Amino acid sequence: MKLVRYKKTYQKIAMGFLSYIPGDYSVKQLQEILTRYETEENWELFVVKEQEDLIGIIGAELAEDTLTVHHLSLNPSFRGEGIGREVVTKLQEEYPDKAASGNEYTDAFVSRCILEEARAER
């Protein structure tokens, strides 16, 4: 599994993954989310790739010493296999000088991933 930086050619697939996120998002709102990742320097979106398949996305806001995961979505057929935790770990590896956390929607999951990773390292 690897993370690939988002580019415009992934727009439709990224919108599909964003639509899996709980909430009632209109197409316009999904486009606004992608526009933010495309235009704001400190917002990064990655497509999750397993072999040749695109299986999800993860998006974060980068600050001086933190990264805040705002969006994380996987294809439902890949859920429950530990891939979400692996994706969070890969994102942390991408930015080793930043402490990962989540927003109000992702914090519980991101915190659990960080805790499990710390336990695994012991």
Rosetta blueprint (number, residue, H / E / L):
1 M L
2 K E
3 L E
4 V E
5 R E
6 Y L
7 K L
8 K H
9 T H
10 Y H
11 Q H
12 K H
13 I H
14 A H
15 M H
16 G H
17 F H
18 L H
19 S H
20 Y L
21 I L
22 P L
23 G L
24 D L
25 Y L
26 S L
27 V H
28 K H
29 Q H
30 L H
31 Q H
32 E H
33 I H
34 L H
35 T H
36 R H
37 Y H
38 E H
39 T H
40 E L
41 E L
42 N L
43 W E
44 E E
45 L E
46 F E
47 V E
48 V E
49 K E
50 E E
51 Q L
52 E L
53 D E
54 L E
55 I E
56 G E
57 I E
58 I E
59 G E
60 A E
61 E E
62 L E
63 A L
64 E L
65 D L
66 T E
67 L E
68 T E
69 V E
70 H E
71 H E
72 L E
73 S E
74 L E
75 N L
76 P H
77 S H
78 F H
79 R L
80 G L
81 E L
82 G L
83 I H
84 G H
85 R H
86 E H
87 V H
88 V H
89 T H
90 K H
91 L H
92 Q H
93 E H
94 E H
95 Y L
96 P L
97 D L
98 K L
99 A E
100 A E
101 S E
102 G E
103 N L
104 E L
105 Y L
106 T L
107 D H
108 A H
109 F H
110 V H
111 S H
112 R H
113 C H
114 I H
115 L H
116 E H
117 E H
118 A H
119 R H
120 A H
121 E H
122 R L
